[in-house]
Amino acid sequence: MAASAKRLATREPLAVRMGRAVAGFRFAGCSAATVEKAKLCILDVLSSAFASIESPWSRQAVALATRSSGGAKRAASIAGASVGV
C-alpha cells in the first residue's frame, strides 16, 4: 500500500474531525457582529433544507446517501428525513 493510501486509511473520518472542531469552538473570542452573522447563516441553511424536503432532488439525495452509507445504521441523520445513514 502506498504511503498516502495508508495515511488516508488510518486518518480519522472528516465528520469526527469536524465535530471535534465544532465542539471546541467558543463564541467568546468573536465579535457580536460575527456571532449574529453565524446565527443568520445557520438559520439560512436550516430553512433551505426544510423548504426543499419534498423536492425531487432532495429525495434523490436521501436515496443516494442511504445507498452509499455502507450499511451504517443511523450513524448520521438527514435533516427532514425519517432515515439515517
Residue, then its C-alpha position, 0 to 999 in steps of 0.5 A: m500500500a502506498a504511503s498516502a493510501k495508508r495515511l488516508a486509511t488510518r486518518e480519522p473520518l472528516a465528520v469526527r474531525m469536524g465535530r471535534a472542531v465544532a465542539g471546541f469552538r467558543f463564541a467568546g473570542c468573536s465579535a457580536a457582529t460575527v456571532e449574529k452573522a453565524k446565527l443568520c447563516i445557520l438559520d439560512v441553511l436550516s430553512s433551505a433544507f426544510a423548504s426543499i424536503e419534498s423536492p425531487w432532488s432532495r429525495q434523490a439525495v436521501a436515496l443516494a446517501t442511504r445507498s452509499s452509507g455502507g450499511a451504517k445504521r443511523a450513524a448520521s441523520i438527514a435533516g427532514a428525513s425519517v432515515g439515517v445513514 
